[in-house]
C-alpha cells in the first residue's frame, strides 16, 4: 500500500445555495499512486469517485467567479484518503510541490490535457471537464474488468464522457447532470432483481405505455390480463407462459399501433422531465430507429440546454424530420399530439435565430389548431406556455398583431403576476406601434386594475396620461393621486421623481397639481 502523507487539499461547505471553500489537510495518496498499485475495485467505487469529483468541481465553480476554472484536472490532483474519500489538491500550495512536479511533466499533460493546450498555461472550465473525462477513462481501464459495465451503464458512461469532451459552456449544469446520472446507476444496482424474463419486462413497459395513452387519449383499451403460471417447478407451465406472453405482446402492439419504447421515452420527458430514462428508452427502440434517433437528438439538446448533434444528425434536421413524419401520422396521434409535439416546441426556443423562430411558429400554430394540451392541462398552464412560445416567435418575426392575439389569450390564463406584468407591457407596446390608441388605453387601465401593486404598470399609466397634451391637467392630477394611493412608495421612487420633474408634478399634502 502506498504510504500516506499529509497534503493540502480543498474542502467545500454548501449553505443557502452557495458553496464555500476551506483550505485543509488530508492524509492519503494521489489517485495516480493508488491506481499504479494495480488494485482492482468494484464499479460502484469508480462511480462514487466520479460522483465526488463532479460534485467538488461544481462546488469549486460556485464559490468562484463566473469563469473560474480549477486549472488542471488529473489523477495527481486528486487525493484519496484512508476512508476512500476524494479531495481536490490545493494546486496553489507550495507544500504540494512533490505532486505539482509530477503534474507538470509533459508526458502526463499529453494524457490529460487537450493537444492544443499542452504547452499553454491558460485553462478554462472546458479543460477541467476534459481532464475529468480522461480520469474516467483512465480509472475504468486500470481499475475495472473489461466487461464490468452492463449495456445500460456503458451507454450512460459514454454519454457522460461525450458531454465532458464537448462542453465548454454550462459546466455546472454538466456536472450536476453527471451526479444525477451516477445516482441513477447506483439506484439501478441497488434495486433488487427478480428472476423475470425479458418478455415480462417488455409487457410491463407496454402496460405503462398503454395506461399513459389511455389517460392522454382515451382511445387505447388495455388488453385483458390472464394469470400466468411462472413457477420454475412447472416446466410445462413455463412453456405455456412463453406462448401466452408472445401472443399477448403481439396483441398489445397491434392495439397500441405505436412503438412502446418510443412513447415511453417521450412520456419520461414530457411528464417528469427525466432525461436519463427518456434517452435510455429511446436507445432501446428497435422498430422505428430513425424516428427515435431524431427524438434522441431533441431530448439530448434539451438536457444540455443547447442545440446538439449526434451521428451526423443535428437538432434542426431532426425536428424537421419529425414534423414531416407527424404530418403523415396526424390521425394516428390525434389524441397524443402534446406528447409528440411538446419536446419539439421546447427545443425550438433554445436558439435565437430566424429559422428557429419559424420552426417555433410552425409547431405552436399546429398545437393550438389541434388544442394539443387537451387532457394534459388542468389549470391552463400548458395552454399558456404554448401560446407564450408562439407569441414570442410572432413578435421576433415582426408579426406583432398576431403576437397580440396570443397575448390577449395569455392574459386570461396567466396567474404569475410578474409574467402578467410583462404581457400587459408588451400589449401596450404593440398597440402603440400599430397606432391603435383606444386599445392602448384599454390595456393600460385594465393593467392597474388587475395588478394594483405594480409600480411599473402605474408608471406606464401615468406616462400615458401626462404625455397627452389633450388630456386635462386635472385628470392627470387625479391619476397621480390614484397611483400614490395604490402604491404609496411610488412617490419615493427614482422613476417617479423623473416623471415629476418632466411634467412639473407638485405634491402638497392631499393637493396634487400637474403642469403650470
C-alpha positions as CSV (number, residue, x, y, z in Angstrom):
1,X,0.0,0.0,0.0
2,X,1.3,3.5,-0.9
3,X,2.5,5.4,2.1
4,X,0.0,8.0,3.2
5,X,1.1,11.5,3.9
6,X,-0.5,14.9,4.6
7,X,-1.5,17.0,1.6
8,X,-3.0,20.5,1.4
9,X,-6.5,20.0,-0.1
10,X,-9.7,21.9,-0.8
11,X,-12.9,21.1,1.0
12,X,-16.3,22.7,0.4
13,X,-19.3,23.6,2.5
14,X,-22.7,24.3,0.9
15,X,-25.1,26.8,2.5
16,X,-28.2,28.5,1.1
17,X,-27.3,27.7,-2.5
18,X,-23.7,29.0,-2.1
19,X,-20.5,27.0,-1.8
20,X,-17.6,28.0,0.5
21,X,-14.1,26.7,0.0
22,X,-12.0,25.7,3.0
23,X,-8.2,25.0,3.0
24,X,-7.5,21.8,4.9
25,X,-5.1,18.9,5.2
26,X,-5.8,15.3,4.4
27,X,-3.7,12.1,4.9
28,X,-3.7,9.9,1.9
29,X,-2.1,9.4,-1.5
30,X,-2.8,10.7,-5.0
31,X,-5.3,8.8,-7.2
32,X,-2.5,8.1,-9.6
33,X,-0.3,6.5,-7.0
34,X,-3.3,4.4,-5.9
35,X,-4.0,3.2,-9.4
36,X,-0.4,2.4,-10.1
37,X,-0.6,-0.3,-7.4
38,X,-2.8,-2.3,-9.8
39,X,-5.7,-2.6,-7.4
40,X,-8.9,-3.7,-8.9
41,X,-12.1,-2.2,-7.5
42,X,-15.8,-2.6,-7.9
43,X,-17.5,-0.4,-10.4
44,X,-19.6,1.1,-7.6
45,X,-16.3,2.5,-6.2
46,X,-15.4,4.1,-9.6
47,X,-19.0,5.6,-9.9
48,X,-18.5,7.0,-6.4
49,X,-15.2,8.5,-7.3
50,X,-16.6,10.3,-10.3
51,X,-19.7,11.5,-8.4
52,X,-17.4,13.0,-5.7
53,X,-15.1,14.7,-8.3
54,X,-18.0,16.1,-10.3
55,X,-19.6,17.4,-7.1
56,X,-16.4,19.0,-5.9
57,X,-15.7,20.7,-9.3
58,X,-19.3,22.0,-9.3
59,X,-18.7,23.4,-5.7
60,X,-15.4,24.9,-6.8
61,X,-17.2,26.8,-9.6
62,X,-20.0,28.0,-7.4
63,X,-17.6,29.7,-4.9
64,X,-15.5,31.5,-7.5
65,X,-16.2,34.0,-10.2
66,X,-18.3,33.1,-13.3
67,X,-15.2,31.9,-15.3
68,X,-13.2,30.3,-12.5
69,X,-11.5,27.0,-13.5
70,X,-9.7,24.6,-11.3
71,X,-6.8,24.6,-13.7
72,X,-5.5,21.1,-14.3
73,X,-7.7,18.0,-13.5
74,X,-5.6,14.8,-13.5
75,X,-5.0,11.8,-11.2
76,X,-2.2,13.6,-9.3
77,X,-4.5,16.5,-8.5
78,X,-6.9,14.1,-6.6
79,X,-6.1,12.8,-3.1
80,X,-7.7,9.6,-1.9
81,X,-7.9,9.3,1.8
82,X,-7.9,6.2,4.1
83,X,-11.7,6.1,4.2
84,X,-12.0,6.2,0.4
85,X,-13.0,9.8,0.1
86,X,-11.6,12.0,-2.6
87,X,-10.3,15.6,-2.3
88,X,-9.1,18.1,-4.8
89,X,-5.4,19.0,-4.3
90,X,-4.7,22.7,-3.5
91,X,-2.5,23.4,-6.6
92,X,-1.6,26.8,-5.3
93,X,0.0,25.4,-2.1
94,X,3.8,25.1,-2.2
95,X,3.7,22.2,0.3
96,X,2.3,20.0,-2.5
97,X,5.5,20.6,-4.6
98,X,6.2,16.9,-5.0
99,X,2.9,16.2,-6.8
100,X,3.0,19.5,-8.6
101,X,6.3,18.5,-10.2
102,X,4.7,15.2,-11.4
103,X,1.7,17.1,-12.8
104,X,4.0,19.4,-14.9
105,X,5.6,16.6,-16.8
106,X,4.9,16.8,-20.5
107,X,4.2,13.1,-20.7
108,X,1.4,13.4,-18.2
109,X,0.0,16.6,-19.7
110,X,-0.2,14.8,-23.1
111,X,-2.6,12.3,-21.5
112,X,-4.9,14.7,-19.6
113,X,-4.8,18.0,-21.5
114,X,-6.0,18.8,-25.0
115,X,-3.2,18.7,-27.5
116,X,-3.5,22.4,-28.3
117,X,-3.2,23.2,-24.5
118,X,-0.2,21.0,-23.6
119,X,2.3,23.9,-23.8
120,X,-0.2,26.6,-22.6
121,X,-0.8,27.8,-19.0
122,X,-4.2,29.1,-19.9
123,X,-7.1,27.0,-18.6
124,X,-10.9,27.1,-18.9
125,X,-13.7,25.1,-17.5
126,X,-13.8,23.1,-20.7
127,X,-10.2,21.9,-19.8
128,X,-11.4,20.8,-16.4
129,X,-14.2,18.7,-18.0
130,X,-11.7,17.3,-20.5
131,X,-9.4,16.2,-17.6
132,X,-12.4,14.7,-15.7
133,X,-13.3,12.7,-18.8
134,X,-9.8,11.4,-19.1
135,X,-9.8,10.4,-15.4
136,X,-13.0,8.5,-16.0
137,X,-11.4,6.6,-18.9
138,X,-8.2,6.0,-17.0
139,X,-9.8,4.6,-13.9
140,X,-12.2,2.4,-15.9
141,X,-9.3,1.0,-17.9
142,X,-6.9,0.5,-14.9
143,X,-9.3,-0.4,-12.1
144,X,-12.2,-2.4,-13.7
145,X,-12.6,-5.6,-15.5
146,X,-13.1,-5.1,-19.3
147,X,-16.7,-6.3,-19.1
148,X,-17.6,-4.6,-15.8
149,X,-20.4,-2.4,-17.2
150,X,-23.8,-3.5,-18.3
151,X,-25.1,-2.2,-21.6
152,X,-27.2,0.4,-19.8
153,X,-24.2,1.5,-17.7
154,X,-22.0,1.7,-20.7
155,X,-24.5,4.0,-22.5
156,X,-24.7,6.3,-19.6
157,X,-20.9,6.3,-19.1
158,X,-20.3,7.2,-22.8
159,X,-23.0,9.9,-22.6
160,X,-21.2,11.5,-19.6
161,X,-17.9,11.3,-21.5
162,X,-19.4,12.9,-24.6
163,X,-20.7,15.8,-22.6
164,X,-17.4,16.4,-20.9
165,X,-15.5,16.3,-24.1
166,X,-17.9,18.6,-26.0
167,X,-19.0,21.1,-23.3
168,X,-17.4,24.4,-22.7
169,X,-20.4,26.4,-21.5
170,X,-22.8,25.4,-18.7
171,X,-20.1,23.4,-16.9
172,X,-22.1,23.5,-13.7
173,X,-25.1,22.0,-15.4
174,X,-23.0,19.3,-17.0
175,X,-21.5,18.3,-13.6
176,X,-24.9,18.3,-11.9
177,X,-26.3,16.1,-14.6
178,X,-23.4,13.7,-14.2
179,X,-24.2,13.4,-10.5
180,X,-27.8,12.6,-11.4
181,X,-26.7,10.0,-14.0
182,X,-24.4,8.3,-11.5
183,X,-27.2,8.4,-8.8
184,X,-29.5,6.7,-11.3
185,X,-26.9,4.0,-12.0
186,X,-26.3,3.4,-8.2
187,X,-30.0,3.1,-7.6
188,X,-30.3,0.6,-10.5
189,X,-27.5,-1.5,-8.9
190,X,-29.2,-1.4,-5.5
191,X,-32.6,-2.3,-6.8
192,X,-33.4,-6.0,-6.1
193,X,-33.6,-8.1,-9.3
194,X,-36.2,-10.8,-9.6
195,X,-35.7,-13.6,-12.0
196,X,-38.0,-12.1,-14.6
197,X,-38.0,-12.9,-18.3
198,X,-37.3,-10.2,-20.9
199,X,-40.8,-10.8,-22.2
200,X,-42.3,-9.9,-18.8
201,X,-40.2,-6.7,-18.7
202,X,-41.4,-5.8,-22.2
203,X,-45.0,-6.4,-21.1
204,X,-44.6,-4.2,-18.1
205,X,-43.3,-1.4,-20.3
206,X,-46.1,-1.9,-22.7
207,X,-48.6,-1.7,-19.9
208,X,-47.3,1.6,-18.8
209,X,-47.4,3.0,-22.3
210,X,-51.0,1.7,-22.7
211,X,-52.2,3.2,-19.4
212,X,-50.5,6.5,-20.3
213,X,-52.0,6.5,-23.7
214,X,-55.4,5.8,-22.2
215,X,-55.0,8.7,-19.8
216,X,-53.8,11.0,-22.6
217,X,-56.1,10.0,-25.4
218,X,-58.7,7.7,-24.1
219,X,-58.6,5.7,-27.3
220,X,-56.4,2.7,-26.3
221,X,-58.0,-0.1,-24.4
222,X,-55.9,-2.2,-22.0
223,X,-55.9,-5.8,-23.1
224,X,-57.3,-8.4,-20.7
225,X,-54.6,-9.8,-18.4
226,X,-54.7,-13.5,-17.7
227,X,-53.0,-15.3,-14.8
228,X,-49.8,-16.9,-15.9
229,X,-48.1,-19.8,-14.1
230,X,-44.4,-19.0,-13.8
231,X,-43.3,-21.5,-11.2
232,X,-39.9,-22.9,-12.2
233,X,-41.0,-26.2,-10.8
234,X,-43.7,-26.4,-13.6
235,X,-41.7,-26.6,-16.9
236,X,-44.8,-27.1,-18.9
237,X,-46.4,-24.0,-17.4
238,X,-43.2,-22.2,-18.3
239,X,-43.6,-23.2,-22.0
240,X,-47.3,-22.1,-21.9
241,X,-46.2,-18.8,-20.3
242,X,-43.8,-18.1,-23.2
243,X,-46.5,-18.8,-25.8
244,X,-49.1,-16.6,-23.9
245,X,-46.6,-13.8,-23.5
246,X,-45.6,-13.8,-27.1
247,X,-49.3,-13.7,-28.2
248,X,-50.2,-11.1,-25.7
249,X,-47.3,-8.9,-26.6
250,X,-48.3,-9.0,-30.3
251,X,-51.9,-8.1,-29.4
252,X,-50.8,-5.2,-27.3
253,X,-48.5,-3.8,-30.1
254,X,-51.3,-4.2,-32.7
255,X,-53.8,-2.4,-30.4
256,X,-51.4,0.4,-29.5
257,X,-50.1,0.9,-33.0
258,X,-47.0,2.7,-31.7
259,X,-43.6,1.5,-30.5
260,X,-43.6,1.1,-26.7
261,X,-40.1,2.4,-26.2
262,X,-40.5,5.5,-28.3
263,X,-43.6,6.6,-26.5
264,X,-42.1,5.6,-23.1
265,X,-39.1,7.8,-23.9
266,X,-41.4,10.7,-24.7
267,X,-43.5,10.2,-21.6
268,X,-40.4,10.2,-19.3
269,X,-39.5,13.7,-20.7
270,X,-43.0,15.3,-21.0
271,X,-44.4,14.0,-17.7
272,X,-41.4,14.0,-15.5
273,X,-38.5,15.7,-17.4
274,X,-36.5,12.6,-16.7
275,X,-33.7,12.8,-19.3
276,X,-31.9,9.7,-18.2
277,X,-34.8,7.3,-18.6
278,X,-36.1,9.1,-21.6
279,X,-32.8,8.7,-23.5
280,X,-32.5,5.1,-22.2
281,X,-35.9,4.2,-23.6
282,X,-35.2,5.8,-27.0
283,X,-31.9,3.9,-27.1
284,X,-33.9,0.6,-26.8
285,X,-36.2,1.4,-29.7
286,X,-35.8,-1.2,-32.3
287,X,-38.9,-0.8,-34.6
288,X,-38.5,2.9,-35.6
289,X,-34.9,3.6,-35.1
290,X,-34.8,6.7,-37.4
291,X,-37.7,8.3,-35.6
292,X,-36.3,7.5,-32.2
293,X,-32.8,8.7,-33.2
294,X,-34.3,12.0,-34.2
295,X,-36.1,12.4,-30.9
296,X,-32.9,11.4,-29.1
297,X,-31.1,14.4,-30.6
298,X,-34.0,16.6,-29.4
299,X,-34.0,15.2,-25.9
300,X,-30.2,15.4,-25.7
301,X,-30.4,19.1,-26.7
302,X,-33.0,19.8,-24.1
303,X,-30.9,18.1,-21.4
304,X,-27.8,20.1,-22.5
305,X,-29.7,23.4,-22.9
306,X,-28.2,24.0,-26.3
307,X,-28.5,22.6,-29.8
308,X,-26.7,19.2,-30.2
309,X,-25.7,16.9,-33.0
310,X,-25.4,13.1,-32.8
311,X,-24.2,10.7,-35.5
312,X,-24.3,13.4,-38.2
313,X,-27.9,14.4,-37.4
314,X,-28.3,18.0,-36.0
315,X,-31.3,19.1,-33.9
316,X,-32.8,21.3,-36.7
317,X,-32.9,18.5,-39.2
318,X,-34.2,16.2,-36.5
319,X,-37.1,18.5,-35.7
320,X,-38.0,18.9,-39.4
321,X,-37.8,15.2,-39.9
322,X,-40.1,14.5,-37.0
323,X,-42.6,17.2,-38.1
324,X,-42.8,15.7,-41.6
325,X,-43.4,12.3,-40.2
326,X,-46.0,13.6,-37.7
327,X,-48.0,15.1,-40.6
328,X,-48.2,11.6,-42.1
329,X,-49.4,10.3,-38.7
330,X,-51.9,13.1,-38.0
331,X,-54.9,10.8,-37.5
332,X,-52.9,8.1,-35.7
333,X,-51.6,10.5,-33.0
334,X,-54.6,12.9,-32.9
335,X,-55.1,12.3,-29.1
336,X,-51.4,12.4,-28.3
337,X,-50.3,15.5,-30.2
338,X,-48.9,17.1,-27.0
339,X,-46.7,14.1,-26.2
340,X,-45.1,14.2,-29.7
341,X,-45.0,17.9,-30.2
342,X,-44.1,19.4,-26.8
343,X,-40.4,18.3,-26.9
344,X,-40.1,19.9,-30.4
345,X,-41.6,23.1,-29.1
346,X,-39.2,23.2,-26.2
347,X,-36.1,22.6,-28.3
348,X,-37.1,25.2,-30.9
349,X,-36.8,28.0,-28.4
350,X,-33.3,27.2,-27.3
351,X,-31.8,29.0,-30.3
352,X,-32.2,32.7,-31.1
353,X,-32.4,32.8,-34.9
354,X,-35.0,33.3,-37.6
355,X,-35.0,29.7,-38.8
356,X,-35.7,28.5,-35.2
357,X,-38.4,31.2,-34.7
358,X,-40.1,29.9,-37.8
359,X,-40.0,26.3,-36.5
360,X,-41.5,27.5,-33.2
361,X,-44.2,29.3,-35.2
362,X,-45.0,26.1,-37.2
363,X,-45.1,23.9,-34.1
364,X,-47.0,26.3,-32.0
365,X,-49.7,27.0,-34.6
366,X,-50.2,23.3,-35.1
367,X,-50.5,22.7,-31.3
368,X,-53.1,25.5,-31.0
369,X,-55.0,24.4,-34.0
370,X,-55.3,20.9,-32.5
371,X,-55.6,22.1,-28.9
372,X,-52.8,19.7,-28.1
373,X,-52.9,20.3,-24.4
374,X,-56.3,18.7,-24.1
375,X,-56.4,16.1,-21.4
376,X,-52.9,17.2,-20.2
377,X,-54.0,20.6,-18.9
378,X,-56.0,21.0,-15.6
379,X,-55.4,24.7,-14.9
380,X,-54.5,26.3,-18.2
381,X,-50.7,26.3,-17.6
382,X,-49.8,24.2,-20.6
383,X,-52.0,26.1,-23.0
384,X,-50.5,29.3,-21.6
385,X,-47.0,28.0,-22.2
386,X,-47.7,27.0,-25.8
387,X,-49.3,30.4,-26.5
388,X,-46.3,32.2,-25.0
389,X,-43.8,30.5,-27.2
390,X,-45.9,31.1,-30.2
391,X,-46.4,34.8,-29.3
392,X,-42.7,35.3,-28.8
393,X,-42.0,33.8,-32.2
394,X,-44.5,36.1,-33.9
395,X,-43.0,39.1,-32.1
396,X,-39.5,38.2,-33.2
397,X,-40.6,37.6,-36.7
398,X,-42.2,41.1,-36.8
399,X,-45.8,39.7,-36.9
400,X,-46.8,41.9,-34.0
401,X,-50.6,41.8,-34.3
402,X,-50.5,38.0,-34.4
403,X,-48.4,38.2,-31.2
404,X,-51.0,40.5,-29.7
405,X,-53.8,37.9,-30.4
406,X,-51.9,35.4,-28.4
407,X,-51.0,37.8,-25.6
408,X,-54.7,38.6,-25.3
409,X,-55.4,34.9,-24.6
410,X,-52.5,34.6,-22.3
411,X,-53.6,37.4,-20.0
412,X,-56.7,35.4,-19.3
413,X,-54.7,32.3,-18.4
414,X,-51.6,33.7,-16.7
415,X,-51.5,33.5,-12.8
416,X,-47.9,34.7,-12.3
417,X,-48.0,38.4,-11.6
418,X,-44.5,39.1,-12.9
419,X,-45.3,37.3,-16.2
420,X,-48.7,39.1,-16.4
421,X,-47.0,42.5,-15.9
422,X,-44.7,41.8,-18.9
423,X,-47.6,40.7,-21.0
424,X,-49.5,44.0,-20.3
425,X,-46.4,46.0,-21.2
426,X,-45.9,44.1,-24.5
427,X,-49.6,44.6,-25.5
428,X,-49.3,48.3,-24.8
429,X,-46.1,48.5,-26.9
430,X,-47.6,46.5,-29.8
431,X,-50.9,48.5,-30.0
432,X,-49.0,51.8,-29.7
433,X,-46.8,50.9,-32.6
434,X,-49.9,49.9,-34.6
435,X,-51.4,53.3,-33.6
436,X,-54.4,51.5,-32.0
437,X,-54.6,54.1,-29.2
438,X,-58.0,53.0,-27.9
439,X,-56.6,49.6,-27.2
440,X,-53.6,51.1,-25.5
441,X,-55.8,53.0,-23.1
442,X,-58.0,49.9,-22.5
443,X,-55.0,47.7,-21.7
444,X,-53.3,50.4,-19.6
445,X,-56.4,50.9,-17.4
446,X,-57.0,47.1,-17.1
447,X,-53.4,46.5,-16.1
448,X,-53.5,48.7,-13.0
449,X,-56.9,47.3,-12.0
450,X,-55.7,43.7,-12.3
451,X,-52.2,44.4,-10.7
452,X,-52.8,47.5,-8.5
453,X,-49.4,46.9,-6.6
454,X,-47.3,47.1,-9.8
455,X,-45.1,50.2,-9.8
456,X,-44.1,49.6,-13.5
457,X,-47.7,49.5,-14.7
458,X,-48.6,52.6,-12.7
459,X,-45.7,54.4,-14.2
460,X,-46.8,53.4,-17.7
461,X,-50.3,54.6,-16.8
462,X,-49.1,58.0,-15.6
463,X,-46.8,58.5,-18.5
464,X,-49.7,58.0,-20.9
465,X,-51.9,60.4,-19.1
466,X,-49.3,63.1,-18.6
467,X,-47.7,63.0,-22.1
468,X,-51.1,63.5,-23.8
469,X,-51.4,67.3,-24.4
470,X,-55.2,66.9,-24.9
471,X,-55.6,65.4,-21.5
472,X,-56.9,67.9,-18.9
473,X,-54.3,68.5,-16.2
474,X,-56.9,67.9,-13.5
475,X,-57.4,64.4,-14.8
476,X,-53.7,63.9,-14.8
477,X,-53.5,65.0,-11.2
478,X,-56.4,62.6,-10.3
479,X,-54.4,59.8,-12.0
480,X,-51.3,60.6,-9.9
481,X,-53.3,60.7,-6.7
482,X,-54.9,57.3,-7.6
483,X,-51.4,55.8,-8.3
484,X,-49.9,57.0,-5.0
485,X,-52.9,55.8,-3.0
486,X,-52.5,52.3,-4.6
487,X,-48.7,52.3,-4.2
488,X,-47.5,54.8,-1.5
489,X,-43.8,54.0,-2.0
490,X,-44.2,55.0,-5.7
491,X,-43.7,58.7,-4.7
492,X,-40.2,58.0,-3.4
493,X,-39.0,56.0,-6.5
494,X,-36.4,57.5,-8.8
495,X,-38.6,56.8,-11.9
496,X,-41.5,58.8,-10.3
497,X,-39.2,61.7,-9.4
498,X,-38.0,61.9,-13.1
499,X,-41.7,61.9,-14.2
500,X,-42.4,64.6,-11.6
501,X,-39.7,66.8,-13.0
502,X,-40.6,66.1,-16.6
503,X,-44.3,67.0,-16.2
504,X,-44.0,69.5,-13.3
505,X,-46.0,67.4,-10.8
506,X,-46.4,69.2,-7.5
507,X,-47.5,67.2,-4.4
508,X,-48.6,69.3,-1.4
509,X,-50.2,67.0,1.1
510,X,-53.6,66.0,-0.5
511,X,-53.3,68.5,-3.2
512,X,-51.6,67.5,-6.5
513,X,-51.0,69.6,-9.5
514,X,-49.7,68.7,-12.9
515,X,-48.2,71.3,-15.2
516,X,-48.3,75.1,-14.8
